[in-house]
Amino acid sequence: MSATRVWSLTVLAMLAFAGNSLLCRLALKNTSMDAASFTAIRLLSGAVTLWLIARLQRSIQAGRGNWPSALALFVYAAAFSFAYVMLPAATGALLLFGAVQATMIGRGLWQGERLTRAQLFGFVLAVAGLVGVLLPGLSAPPLAGSLLMLSAGVAWGVYSLRGQGTGNPVRVSAGNFLRAAPLAMVLVAVWHHGAAVDASGLLLAVASGALASGIGYAIWYAALPSLKTTQAATVQLSVPVIAALGGAVFLHEAITLRLVLASVAILGGILLVILERQRVGSQRQNG
């Protein structure tokens, strides 16, 4: 695959990932769609799309998905939707991304990985940025929504860690989405008193599931083998930035000084951890 094609696919994938935040926020803010119904429609349309893509693929790799991963996927999708009832797109994307990366780094620490001083500084800086977002103030996001989005990030981090090396990623994702969809239907049944769907909300939820999730993940999985680990991790730093710009343009959301400073701290801290990990890994290989 040519470098131009790899980076074109990568850009499309990042736009899709940021698009999930914008589509969800648009549906929950501008239509009568409720969070439970959005979650169910997103997961169901994502499952159908990924299943069709998996059927069209000619891959010798197997992949079926599993219930623990599907549960993590469901928790992520549900917490994500309910959080966006309260949060702006940019703040939600930043909290989500920070929690995902903190979960990934935390797993490495749990397994005995030691951070260098630079990595420790970056990790502390990122955590400080997350705390800065949540501190009380005029521009502070609702605490309930923030905690829900942090929970979504932890669940997505767990889902990502469980998916490493499990076979064909599209088939695995299709299997997990197919298992998670019935869980979301149970959520709708429990939430039936608040369930509401209109045509605009339905289209936005389907777009989130089929385009931003299903096709977006398939595009990312196509580009991923051609990217270095550091490149793959670093390029995802763009997602909260894209979401912030999209929120300002399409949702007329303000980009506050608090958000800018927190973004610099969180994304800068994570970038420092990623780059330092690459440097230490290169030294070990050369040594």
KOLLO-425575 format. One line per field, with one value per atom (N, C-alpha, C, O): atom name; x, y, z. Coordinates in steps of 0.001 Angstrom, whole numbers, plus 500000, padded with zeros to 6 digits. Example, Ala and Ser with C-alpha at 12.3 -4.5 7.8 and 13.67 -1.06 7.14 Angstrom:
a: N	CA	C	O	N	CA	C	O
c1: 513190	512300	513200	514236	512850	513670	512900	513409
c2: 494310	495500	496700	496681	497750	498940	500030	501138
c3: 507800	507800	507800	508465	507080	507140	507870	508039
This chain:
a: N	CA	C	O	N	CA	C	O	N	CA	C	O	N	CA	C	O	N	CA	C	O	N	CA	C	O	N	CA	C	O	N	CA	C	O	N	CA	C	O	N	CA	C	O	N	CA	C	O	N	CA	C	O	N	CA	C	O	N	CA	C	O	N	CA	C	O	N	CA	C	O	N	CA	C	O	N	CA	C	O	N	CA	C	O	N	CA	C	O	N	CA	C	O	N	CA	C	O	N	CA	C	O	N	CA	C	O	N	CA	C	O	N	CA	C	O	N	CA	C	O	N	CA	C	O	N	CA	C	O	N	CA	C	O	N	CA	C	O	N	CA	C	O	N	CA	C	O	N	CA	C	O	N	CA	C	O	N	CA	C	O	N	CA	C	O	N	CA	C	O	N	CA	C	O	N	CA	C	O	N	CA	C	O	N	CA	C	O	N	CA	C	O	N	CA	C	O	N	CA	C	O	N	CA	C	O	N	CA	C	O	N	CA	C	O	N	CA	C	O	N	CA	C	O	N	CA	C	O	N	CA	C	O	N	CA	C	O	N	CA	C	O	N	CA	C	O	N	CA	C	O	N	CA	C	O	N	CA	C	O	N	CA	C	O	N	CA	C	O	N	CA	C	O	N	CA	C	O	N	CA	C	O	N	CA	C	O	N	CA	C	O	N	CA	C	O	N	CA	C	O	N	CA	C	O	N	CA	C	O	N	CA	C	O	N	CA	C	O	N	CA	C	O	N	CA	C	O	N	CA	C	O	N	CA	C	O	N	CA	C	O	N	CA	C	O	N	CA	C	O	N	CA	C	O	N	CA	C	O	N	CA	C	O	N	CA	C	O	N	CA	C	O	N	CA	C	O	N	CA	C	O	N	CA	C	O	N	CA	C	O	N	CA	C	O	N	CA	C	O	N	CA	C	O	N	CA	C	O	N	CA	C	O	N	CA	C	O	N	CA	C	O	N	CA	C	O	N	CA	C	O	N	CA	C	O	N	CA	C	O	N	CA	C	O	N	CA	C	O	N	CA	C	O	N	CA	C	O	N	CA	C	O	N	CA	C	O	N	CA	C	O	N	CA	C	O	N	CA	C	O	N	CA	C	O	N	CA	C	O	N	CA	C	O	N	CA	C	O	N	CA	C	O	N	CA	C	O	N	CA	C	O	N	CA	C	O	N	CA	C	O	N	CA	C	O	N	CA	C	O	N	CA	C	O	N	CA	C	O	N	CA	C	O	N	CA	C	O	N	CA	C	O	N	CA	C	O	N	CA	C	O	N	CA	C	O	N	CA	C	O	N	CA	C	O	N	CA	C	O	N	CA	C	O	N	CA	C	O	N	CA	C	O	N	CA	C	O	N	CA	C	O	N	CA	C	O	N	CA	C	O	N	CA	C	O	N	CA	C	O	N	CA	C	O	N	CA	C	O	N	CA	C	O	N	CA	C	O	N	CA	C	O	N	CA	C	O	N	CA	C	O	N	CA	C	O	N	CA	C	O	N	CA	C	O	N	CA	C	O	N	CA	C	O	N	CA	C	O	N	CA	C	O	N	CA	C	O	N	CA	C	O	N	CA	C	O	N	CA	C	O	N	CA	C	O	N	CA	C	O	N	CA	C	O	N	CA	C	O	N	CA	C	O	N	CA	C	O	N	CA	C	O	N	CA	C	O	N	CA	C	O	N	CA	C	O	N	CA	C	O	N	CA	C	O	N	CA	C	O	N	CA	C	O	N	CA	C	O	N	CA	C	O	N	CA	C	O	N	CA	C	O	N	CA	C	O	N	CA	C	O	N	CA	C	O	N	CA	C	O	N	CA	C	O	N	CA	C	O	N	CA	C	O	N	CA	C	O	N	CA	C	O	N	CA	C	O	N	CA	C	O	N	CA	C	O	N	CA	C	O	N	CA	C	O	N	CA	C	O	N	CA	C	O	N	CA	C	O	N	CA	C	O	N	CA	C	O	N	CA	C	O	N	CA	C	O	N	CA	C	O	N	CA	C	O	N	CA	C	O	N	CA	C	O	N	CA	C	O	N	CA	C	O	N	CA	C	O	N	CA	C	O	N	CA	C	O	N	CA	C	O	N	CA	C	O	N	CA	C	O	N	CA	C	O	N	CA	C	O	N	CA	C	O	N	CA	C	O	N	CA	C	O	N	CA	C	O	N	CA	C	O	N	CA	C	O	N	CA	C	O	N	CA	C	O	N	CA	C	O	N	CA	C	O	N	CA	C	O	N	CA	C	O	N	CA	C	O	N	CA	C	O	N	CA	C	O	N	CA	C	O	N	CA	C	O	N	CA	C	O	N	CA	C	O	N	CA	C	O	N	CA	C	O	N	CA	C	O	N	CA	C	O	N	CA	C	O	N	CA	C	O	N	CA	C	O	N	CA	C	O	N	CA	C	O	N	CA	C	O	N	CA	C	O	N	CA	C	O	N	CA	C	O	N	CA	C	O	N	CA	C	O	N	CA	C	O	N	CA	C	O	N	CA	C	O	N	CA	C	O	N	CA	C	O	N	CA	C	O	N	CA	C	O	N	CA	C	O	N	CA	C	O	N	CA	C	O	N	CA	C	O	N	CA	C	O	N	CA	C	O	N	CA	C	O	N	CA	C	O	N	CA	C	O	N	CA	C	O	N	CA	C	O	N	CA	C	O	N	CA	C	O	N	CA	C	O	N	CA	C	O	N	CA	C	O	N	CA	C	O	N	CA	C	O	N	CA	C	O	N	CA	C	O	N	CA	C	O	N	CA	C	O	N	CA	C	O	N	CA	C	O	N	CA	C	O	N	CA	C	O	N	CA	C	O	N	CA	C	O	N	CA	C	O	N	CA	C	O	N	CA	C	O	N	CA	C	O	N	CA	C	O	N	CA	C	O	N	CA	C	O	N	CA	C	O	N	CA	C	O
c1: 500847	500000	500881	501815	500585	501386	501198	500184	502208	502136	500945	500292	500665	499538	498218	497364	498064	496826	496713	495633	497824	497816	497367	496503	497956	497626	496248	495600	495801	494427	493414	492440	493662	492795	492849	491831	494041	494205	493416	492738	493508	492758	491256	490532	490787	489365	488922	487833	489776	489440	489347	488437	490275	490234	488996	488388	488629	487413	486183	485249	486197	485082	485001	483912	486146	486149	485631	484831	486096	485596	484127	483361	483746	482366	481381	480240	481809	480918	480459	479284	481401	481044	480069	479092	480330	479477	478085	477085	478021	476723	475879	474674	476518	475790	475276	474111	476132	475736	474637	473696	474755	473728	472379	471354	472388	471140	470487	469273	471290	470733	470388	469571	471009	470747	469657	468832	469649	468790	467602	466796	467475	466319	465710	466211	464638	463991	464589	464102	465630	466272	466784	467405	466519	467051	468337	468626	469106	470432	470372	471214	469377	469279	468983	469603	468037	467696	468867	469129	469574	470740	471771	472340	472013	472979	472580	473411	471318	470852	470953	471423	470512	470545	471988	472316	472859	474267	474898	475571	474688	475301	474713	475446	473412	472775	473231	473572	473238	473678	475165	475601	475952	477372	477586	478463	476783	476896	476598	477327	475521	475150	476242	476616	476746	477777	479061	479627	479514	480746	480569	481499	479391	479130	479200	479767	478625	478670	480112	480521	480879	482279	483073	483894	482836	483539	483208	484075	481954	481550	482230	482504	482500	483122	484633	485263	485211	486661	487116	486406	488299	488914	490133	491258	489900	490968	491012	489978	492231	492387	492329	492270	492346	492289	490861	489902	490744	489440	489176	490058	487986	487635	486150	485338	485787	484378	483860	482651	484737	484281	483954	484009	483612	483292	482444	482394	481787	480855	481525	480982	482681	483311	483659	483452	484185	484491	483210	483171	482169	480896	480322	479733	480489	480006	480764	480167	482093	482888	482449	482359	482179	481710	480365	480157	479459	478148	478268	477624	479091	479278	479821	479367	480811	481361	480267	480097	479523	478538	477421	476982	476959	475869	476336	475667	477477	477990	478302	478059	478836	479136	477875	477885	476795	475555	474953	474573	474863	474258	475110	474574	476432	477302	477036	477057	476783	476595	475221	474946	474367	473162	473550	472845	474697	475119	476374	476568	477226	478540	478618	477980	479389	479719	480579	481221	480587	481319	482812	483418	483407	484851	485257	486213	484532	484857	484698	485534	483620	483401	484512	484995	484923	485982	487303	488052	487591	488837	488842	489835	487733	487645	487712	488382	487026	487040	488451	488919	489128	490460	491435	492257	491343	492235	492043	493017	490788	490510	490977	491484	490807	491290	492799	493292	493529	494985	495456	496431	494781	495151	494956	495747	493898	493654	494748	495217	495152	496201	497533	498244	497862	499107	499041	500019	497875	497703	497876	498409	497429	497603	499074	499498	499867	501300	501962	502831	501548	502091	501713	502526	500476	500013	500842	501070	501292	502088	503577	504385	503940	505327	506140	507340	505513	506251	506626	505801	507865	508332	508433	508939	507938	507980	509292	509778	509854	511015	510527	509324	511463	511076	510239	509260	510637	509888	508475	507514	508347	507028	506177	504982	506795	506066	505573	504450	506410	506000	504833	503867	504924	503842	502550	501478	502635	501450	500805	499588	501630	501119	500504	499474	501123	500597	499229	498310	499103	497822	496735	495608	497078	496104	495716	494549	496699	496411	495454	494579	495625	494717	493294	492339	493151	491824	491198	490016	492008	491505	491100	490094	491897	491598	490265	489564	489909	488612	487477	486447	487681	486601	486495	485490	487514	487476	486257	485893	485631	484456	484786	485899	483829	484003	482877	482046	482846	481768	481754	480686	482938	483008	483204	483506	483036	483203	482040	480892	482308	481224	480489	481043	479251	478510	479291	479829	479348	480145	479600	480372	478272	477677	478049	478429	477940	478313	479785	480171	480612	482059	482417	483239	481797	482078	481598	482243	480460	479982	480960	481235	481491	482419	483747	484351	484208	485418	485203	486102	484011	483679	483667	484126	483138	483143	484567	484856	485462	486855	487545	488303	487286	487872	487356	488127	486047	485464	486060	486337	486261	486846	488313	488793	489025	490400	490464	491318	489561	489490	489157	489761	488194	487811	488993	489218	489742	490902	491978	492571	492233	493247	492840	493682	491570	491090	491143	491224	491098	491068	492421	492495	493499	494833	495169	495121	495513	495967	494903	495220	493633	492559	492066	491003	492810	492400	492007	492405	491225	490783	489973	488903	490461	489799	488394	487545	488124	486784	485802	484699	486212	485332	485124	484015	486187	486066	485123	484262	485286	484411	482973	482056	482768	481410	480772	479614	481528	481001	480680	479663	481531	481289	480091	479289	479964	478818	477516	476503	477548	476352	475927	474734	476891	476581	476138	475298	476707	476376	475004	474356	474553	473262	472091	471274	471970	470861	470929	469893	472140	472283	471713	471083	471940	471394	469878	469206	469332	467879	467261	466173	467963	467499	467503	466586	468547	468615	467421	466843	467048	465894	464614	463762	464499	463311	463220	462139	464368	464397	464105	463476	464567	464453	463202	463118	462228	461120	460333	459768	460286	459514	460131	459447	461448	462107	462512	463163	462125	462540	461785	460572	462509	461895	462805	464020	462193	462955	462208	461006	462908	462321	463207	464268	462775	463488	464904	465840	465073	466407	467337	468488	466822	467634	468007	469128	467061	467326	468453	469350	468408	469454	470815	471823	470851	472117	472669	473877	471798	472243	472757	473771	472058	472519	473849	474734	473978	475250	476380	477488	476115	477124	477515	478697	476524	476822	477416	478426	476790	477214	478456	479383	478472	479571	480727	481844	480448	481527	482095	483291	481247	481734	482111	483284	481135	481403	482452	483506	482167	483107	484355	485461	484189	485346	486343	487546	485860	486761	487410	488598	486633	487188	488308	489331	488111	489151	490396	491518	490190	491317	492082	493313	491364	492018	492785	493778	492321	493035	494347	495344	494343	495549	496527	497737	496015	496822	498063	499126	497977	499177	500339	501491	500054	501099	501632	502521	501101	501547	502422	502164	503451	504226	503368	502431	503699	502918	502841	501781	503981	504017	503167	502476	503209	502403	500913	500138	500527	499125	498624	497505	499467	499072	499050	498152	500039	500162	499053	498513	498714	497731	496361	495555	496089	494802	494655	493558	495789	495719	494898	494436	494727	493994	492483	491765	491996	490542	489858	488875	490334	489673	489746	488824	490834	490978	489953	489309	489802	488806	487407	486584	487140	485825	485559	484440	486591	486431	486101	485204	486821	486564	485188	484462	484827	483511	482399	481360	482616	481624	481421	480301	482512	482416	481680	480901	481941	481352	479900	479032	479634	478302	477349	476130	477913	477068	477150	476468	478000	478184	478623	478202	479476	479990	481230	482060	481340	482469	483710	483625	484867	486145	486734	487307	486592	486993	488490	489155	489001	490408	490694	491752	489770	489945	490118	490978	489297	489371	490695	491303	491143	492410	493577	494416	493631	494726	494693	495734	493491	493368	493785	494424	493426	493792	495304	495871	495952	497410	498053	499001	497536	498097	497862	498788	496636	496304	496994	497676	496819	497381	498906	499590	499435	500891	501503	502554	500840	501347	501347	502309	500269	500188	501222	501853	501394	502396	503788	504579	504095	505396	505595	506678	504553	504645	504896	505729	504175	504304	505701	506338	506174	507478	508608	509578	508486	509528	509533	510592	508363	508294	509011	509715	508828	509515	511022	511778	511470	512900	513520	514587	512862	513374	513389	514332	512322	512279	513398	513991	513689	514776	516123	516974	516326	517585	517789	518902	516725	516837	517166	517953	516540	516814	518252	518918	518724	520086	521127	522273	520718	521669	521825	522593
c2: 498804	500000	501244	501347	502187	503396	504265	504178	505118	506005	506958	507269	507420	508337	507674	508285	506424	505716	505455	505584	505089	504817	506049	505966	507191	508405	508945	509599	508675	509060	508261	508813	506957	506109	506534	506538	506890	507296	508568	508663	509540	510793	510515	511062	509672	509327	508664	508935	507794	507105	508092	507995	509036	510018	510910	511271	511260	512043	511249	511803	509946	509093	509007	509101	508829	508720	510010	509969	511140	512419	512606	513211	512080	512190	511530	511978	510462	509806	510777	510803	511575	512556	513591	513938	514079	515111	514582	515252	513374	512802	512520	512773	511995	511704	512992	513077	513972	515239	515924	516479	515885	516460	515791	516464	514453	513715	514010	514198	514050	514217	515670	515942	516592	518017	518573	519375	518152	518797	517957	518424	516728	515902	515355	515623	514596	514013	512660	512010	512235	510949	510879	511822	509753	509547	508735	508100	508761	508145	506631	506047	505981	504520	504070	503134	504740	504387	504656	503868	505766	506064	504946	504506	504486	503416	502152	501536	501767	500544	500627	499692	501742	501894	501954	501380	502648	502721	501336	500976	500559	499231	498288	497506	498350	497464	497787	496884	499066	499437	499181	498820	499366	499030	497550	497139	496733	495276	494817	494002	495350	494970	495387	494615	496603	497110	496288	495898	496030	495258	493820	493231	493260	491904	491853	490920	492853	492894	493069	492418	493944	494145	492862	492497	492176	490922	489868	489089	489842	488878	489158	488240	490442	490821	490646	490561	490591	490447	489043	488057	488987	487691	487551	487841	487114	487009	485597	484968	485105	483768	483823	482785	485036	485179	484973	485497	484207	483992	485082	485885	485106	486073	486011	486075	485887	485701	486702	486918	487312	488144	487289	486061	487927	487188	488077	489293	487478	488204	489206	490297	488904	489936	491206	492318	491034	492202	492928	494158	492159	492769	493578	494638	493087	493818	495133	496170	495085	496317	497300	498503	496786	497628	498266	499453	497483	498008	499095	500139	498851	499848	501145	502235	501011	502207	502961	504165	502248	502907	503550	504657	502863	503402	504610	505644	504484	505609	506804	507948	506546	507575	508365	509596	507653	508317	509118	510274	508519	509233	510431	511437	510325	511456	512631	513785	512332	513414	514084	515039	513606	514366	515660	516665	515618	516739	517464	518634	516790	517352	517929	517406	518998	519454	518397	517575	518422	517421	517434	516376	518620	518726	518198	517430	518609	518159	516658	515983	516129	514684	513910	512912	514361	513669	513716	512739	514840	514980	514054	513373	514025	513142	511681	510874	511344	509963	509535	508482	510360	510013	509918	509003	510861	510823	509566	508969	509153	507951	506692	505768	506651	505497	505347	504258	506437	506370	506080	505353	506635	506355	504877	504284	504283	502853	502011	501037	502386	501640	501747	500755	502951	503159	502438	501830	502510	501855	500356	499730	499781	498336	497970	496948	498816	498577	498647	497835	499625	499744	498535	498039	498063	496896	495665	494811	495575	494431	494603	493769	495673	495836	496793	496941	497463	498433	499634	500149	500071	501208	502449	502402	503543	504790	505523	505574	506086	506964	508276	508504	509119	510408	511228	511868	511199	511958	511398	512159	510061	509449	509752	510023	509704	510004	511444	511724	512352	513755	513890	514601	513202	513263	512694	513252	511583	510960	511881	512062	512454	513377	514607	515105	515099	516264	515953	516768	514762	514375	514241	514694	513621	513479	514856	515106	515740	517095	517801	518554	517554	518132	517626	518398	516323	515753	516365	516710	516495	517116	518563	519044	519248	520637	520794	521785	519819	519870	519786	520444	518966	518664	519648	519648	520491	521429	522351	522784	522651	523532	524901	525406	525477	526793	527062	526190	528258	528639	527780	527491	527367	526589	525100	524346	524677	523260	522452	522885	521289	520452	519779	519668	519324	518618	517397	516636	517218	516124	514763	513852	514612	513322	512933	511791	513877	513598	513293	512415	514015	513783	512391	511702	511977	510645	509543	508504	509787	508824	508699	507590	509825	509766	509138	508415	509401	508745	507231	506454	506818	505395	504804	503681	505571	505118	504929	503969	505850	505740	504527	503846	504250	503059	501796	500877	501754	500590	500404	499277	501512	501393	500964	500211	501441	501000	499506	498814	499006	497562	496805	495774	497324	496678	496619	495595	497706	497748	496766	496078	496697	495782	494327	493490	494029	492662	492274	491090	493259	492964	492769	492411	492993	492883	491427	490560	491181	489853	488778	487614	489138	488145	487684	487070	487963	487532	488702	489839	488423	489456	490508	490194	491754	492755	493105	493413	493068	493387	492292	492585	491034	489939	489930	489692	490190	490247	491371	491185	492539	493673	493375	493715	492737	492377	491458	491645	490469	489556	490272	489983	491199	491935	492873	492979	493555	494432	493635	494075	492442	491608	491156	491032	490910	490503	491695	491551	492870	494048	494613	495210	494434	495002	494519	495346	493222	492792	493408	493683	493624	494273	495686	496147	496365	497715	497685	498612	496641	496525	496343	496850	495615	495483	496849	497185	497634	498984	499822	500552	499724	500465	500025	500845	498706	498188	498725	499068	498791	499326	500819	501342	501507	502961	503354	504473	502445	502640	503919	504501	504367	505568	506827	507832	506763	507934	507740	508603	506596	506291	507157	507339	507681	508502	508497	508663	508305	508267	509080	508893	509985	510674	510417	509804	510881	510573	511127	510433	512362	512968	512243	511953	511954	511239	509853	509393	509182	507851	507892	507050	508859	508976	509250	508697	510097	510402	509181	508945	508405	507204	506151	505503	505985	505039	505489	504673	506792	507318	507053	506706	507213	506950	505478	505149	504589	503164	502628	501925	502956	502387	503072	502403	504408	505151	505402	504937	506145	506542	505356	505327	504369	503210	502067	501704	501495	500339	500583	499948	501497	501787	502467	502215	503330	504003	503020	503156	502023	501027	500186	499876	499819	499022	499773	499186	501072	501894	501941	501816	502120	502181	500856	500849	499749	498440	498191	497464	498801	498657	499433	498988	500598	501428	500978	501146	500411	500128	499270	499592	498187	497369	498118	497704	499203	499976	501122	501850	501291	502356	501777	500682	502512	502127	502336	503135	501612	501705	503142	503613	503830	505220	506115	507006	505891	506684	506478	507434	505218	504902	505565	506075	505554	506157	507679	508328	508242	509697	510323	511367	509688	510288	510385	511240	509513	509568	510801	511134	511474	512728	513784	514756	513583	514577	514499	515452	513375	513187	514237	514829	514501	515551	516922	517726	517196	518489	518611	519649	517546	517550	517712	518450	517006	517101	518520	519021	519169	520540	521485	522321	521352	522209	521924	522846	520631	520275	520788	521237	520721	521231	522729	523227	523444	524892	525255	526207	524476	524793	524340	525111	523093	522512	522649	522633	522785	522863	524221	524464	525102	526446	526396	527218	525417	525284	526154	526265	526758	527644	526827	525818	527279	526685	527570	528621	527146	527964	527848	526922	528808	528772	527529	526917	527155	525950	524726	523882	524635	523490	523473	522415	524632	524715	524288	523488	524819	524484	523009	522355	522486	521074	520189	519156	520591	519823	519773	518723	520925	520972	520052	519329	520080	519240	517754	516949	517394	515979	515417	514395	516085	515573	515666	514772	516759	516898	515857	515293	515597	514591	513201	512449	512858	511540	511418	510373	512482	512470	512236	511496	512853	512672	511219	510664	510601	509188	508311	507406	508577	507770	507892	506887	509127	509343	508797	508246	508947	508434	506911	506292	506309	504839	504351	503342	505076	504708	504851	503999	505926	506143	505041	504523	504690	503633	502299	501520	502031	500775	500700	499639	501813	501831	501613	500917	502199	502008	500558	500039	499901	498501	497611	496671	497928	497128	497322	496369	498573	498850	498390	498114	498309	497911	496429	495946
c3: 500000	500000	500000	500795	499111	499013	500244	500937	500507	501670	501548	502544	500324	500122	500498	501141	500091	500410	501910	502486	502540	503981	504751	505624	504424	505163	504801	505619	503583	503208	504035	504546	504158	504976	506443	507136	506905	508300	508595	509618	507694	507870	507883	508715	506971	506931	508234	508741	508766	510020	511183	512007	511252	512339	512220	513227	510995	510789	511236	511817	510958	511374	512888	513455	513556	515011	515661	516596	515153	515668	515304	516055	514145	513699	514641	514757	515322	516277	517362	517728	517872	518895	518353	519018	517161	516571	516245	516503	515675	515314	516548	516560	517579	518816	519454	519843	519557	520168	519349	519916	518027	517162	517391	517504	517461	517622	518963	519041	520015	521357	521676	522555	520962	521204	520298	520736	519043	518047	517596	516791	518095	517744	519031	520123	518902	520077	520458	521383	519760	520031	521472	521963	522146	523487	523418	522404	524504	524517	524364	523683	524995	524914	523483	522980	522837	521455	520518	519609	520735	519915	520042	519042	521269	521498	520745	520077	520849	520208	518687	518037	518128	516666	516178	515140	516924	516541	516519	515553	517571	517643	516599	515994	516382	515404	513983	513219	513630	512276	512090	510997	513156	513088	512895	512135	513584	513459	512030	511465	511458	510087	509097	508213	509252	508338	508430	507409	509649	509824	509341	508791	509543	509059	507531	506963	506874	505407	504912	503950	505566	505172	505381	504539	506497	506773	505723	505328	505271	504244	502906	502134	502639	501378	501388	500334	502578	502684	502292	502491	501738	501442	502337	501929	503531	504517	505067	505289	505285	505857	507387	508047	507948	509391	509899	509333	510968	511578	512610	512913	513136	514173	514448	513524	515723	516048	517075	517159	517850	518948	520152	520078	521267	522488	523398	523210	524369	525220	526151	526324	526768	527607	526822	527308	525608	524782	524365	524324	524056	523685	524842	524627	526063	527233	527387	527675	527192	527261	526177	526423	524982	523878	524220	523970	524789	525169	526235	526134	527257	528317	527733	528081	526829	526172	525419	525608	524561	523703	524520	524207	525565	526377	527186	527202	527855	528653	527758	528142	526573	525579	525233	525238	524933	524530	525672	525485	526847	527970	528400	528864	528246	528573	527651	528081	526370	525405	525517	524791	526401	526719	527424	527337	528133	528985	528511	528839	527748	527427	526021	525107	525829	524470	523760	524415	522444	521671	521993	522164	522077	522290	523660	523776	524696	526051	526162	526761	525583	525626	524944	525480	523766	523035	523793	523798	524429	525181	526396	526651	527149	528308	527880	528524	526808	526305	525947	526380	525153	524687	525858	525913	526789	527939	528764	529221	528962	529750	529034	529669	527710	526939	527094	527388	526897	526972	528394	528583	529390	530781	531099	531833	530541	530742	530098	530687	528893	528193	528939	529095	529394	530136	531479	531915	532134	533421	533332	534249	532237	532064	531972	532512	531275	531192	532556	532875	533364	534720	535570	536350	535416	536163	535831	536688	534578	534143	534419	534011	535104	535514	534682	534916	533696	532892	533752	534505	533636	534422	533530	532408	534070	533320	533577	534707	532517	532699	533320	533450	533694	534277	533301	533687	532038	531037	530877	530767	530863	530752	531980	531865	533145	534373	534365	534785	533888	533788	532822	533101	531677	530696	531244	531007	531978	532549	533590	533601	534457	535483	534820	535275	533754	533038	532442	532515	531851	531259	532324	532128	533442	534527	535073	535374	535197	535662	534702	535130	533401	532419	532601	532508	532862	533110	534360	534372	535409	536638	536368	536888	535550	535215	534511	534716	533681	533008	534023	533876	535053	535994	537151	537863	537357	538481	538386	537293	539519	539501	538897	539050	538225	537611	536640	536385	536100	535189	533933	533393	533458	532223	532477	531553	533723	534048	533477	533579	532878	532370	533523	534616	533307	534364	534849	534045	536154	536719	536314	536013	536303	535946	534516	534257	533598	532211	532069	531298	532814	532753	533253	532649	534359	534904	533957	533815	533316	532324	531160	530701	530675	529551	529955	529163	531165	531648	531731	531411	532159	532198	530794	530579	529835	528442	527943	527228	528321	527901	528490	527801	529772	530402	529707	529433	529421	528752	527362	526953	526626	525293	525382	524534	526408	526605	526861	526309	527701	527974	526688	526393	525930	524667	523702	523056	523603	522707	523150	522318	524445	524963	524735	524409	524905	524688	523216	522889	522329	520903	520264	519089	521005	520436	520126	520998	518847	518439	518487	518735	518254	518335	516970	516884	515901	514568	513696	513950	512665	511744	512499	513020	512572	513422	512971	513807	511668	511188	511614	512074	511458	511866	513375	513853	514118	515572	515977	516838	515355	515669	515304	516051	514154	513747	514786	515160	515247	516258	517555	518186	517961	519205	519079	520006	517937	517721	517699	518242	517058	517006	518398	518673	519275	520643	521494	522381	521219	522021	521686	522546	520450	520034	520894	521300	521191	522059	523458	524064	523972	525271	525218	526170	524099	523944	523826	524279	523229	523138	524524	524798	525394	526781	527458	528208	527183	527745	527303	528108	526032	525522	526232	526576	526443	527127	528558	529037	529228	530590	530580	531500	529526	529409	528623	528118	528514	527589	527863	526938	529121	529429	528828	528634	528532	527962	526517	525929	525933	524562	523562	523670	522599	521550	520321	520427	519165	517912	516871	516683	516189	515043	513826	513944	512672	511428	511433	511035	511875	511884	512851	512524	514045	515018	514535	514750	513877	513333	512305	512332	511407	510385	511007	510566	512023	512682	513411	513391	514054	514756	513775	514030	512659	511632	511033	510775	510817	510296	511284	510875	512571	513586	513599	513698	513498	513541	512255	512279	511125	509852	509282	508826	509308	508684	509651	509426	510734	511642	512419	512709	512761	513509	512569	512486	511859	511018	509943	509944	509031	507944	508500	508021	509512	510107	510686	510462	511434	512002	510904	510978	509888	508791	508076	507724	507864	507240	508121	507630	509422	510356	510373	510380	510380	510395	509095	509086	507992	506721	506737	506169	507393	507432	508511	508361	509588	510774	510516	511046	509722	509512	508857	508990	508161	507473	508317	507878	509521	510412	511514	512013	511886	513056	514297	514292	515356	516586	517089	517501	517049	517516	516623	517118	515321	514397	514673	514703	514872	515111	516391	516439	517432	518702	518605	519141	517923	517847	517015	517378	515901	514998	515658	515290	516635	517321	518215	518663	518464	519218	518481	519079	517189	516395	516608	516306	517124	517222	518094	517648	519329	520121	519464	519600	518752	518076	516956	516806	516168	515087	515662	515121	516778	517411	517902	517789	518450	518937	517788	517902	516690	515530	514944	514574	514861	514353	515252	514767	516570	517508	517361	517473	517109	516935	515647	515611	514583	513279	513182	512771	513559	513329	514513	514340	515728	516910	517610	518606	517067	517622	519087	519901	519409	520769	520947	520045	522105	522377	522727	523426	522228	522603	523698	523410	524946	526091	526367	525903	527132	527530	528369	528225	529238	530048	529153	529405	528110	527203	526456	526290	526008	525276	526170	525755	527393	528305	528692	528754	528953	529294	528118	528314	526904	525718	525542	525238	525737	525621	526659	526350	527887	528948	528678	528776	528342	528140	526907	526984	525767	524519	524520	524021	525085	525177	526095	525789	527232	528153	527547	527702	526856	526212	525099	524945	524328	523264	523836	523251	524962	525598	526015	525835	526572	526958	525738	525782	524647	523428	522832	522517	522678	522055	522918	522398	524234	525132	525121	525223	524999	524909	523654	523686	522546	521315	521476	521010	522134	522320	523174	522845	524254	525138	524413	524554	523620	522866	521830	521636	521168	520179	520825	520272	521990	522715	523110	523022	523544	523939	522738	522844	521582	520382	519912	519509	519971	519511	520521	520165	521783	522821	522925	523757
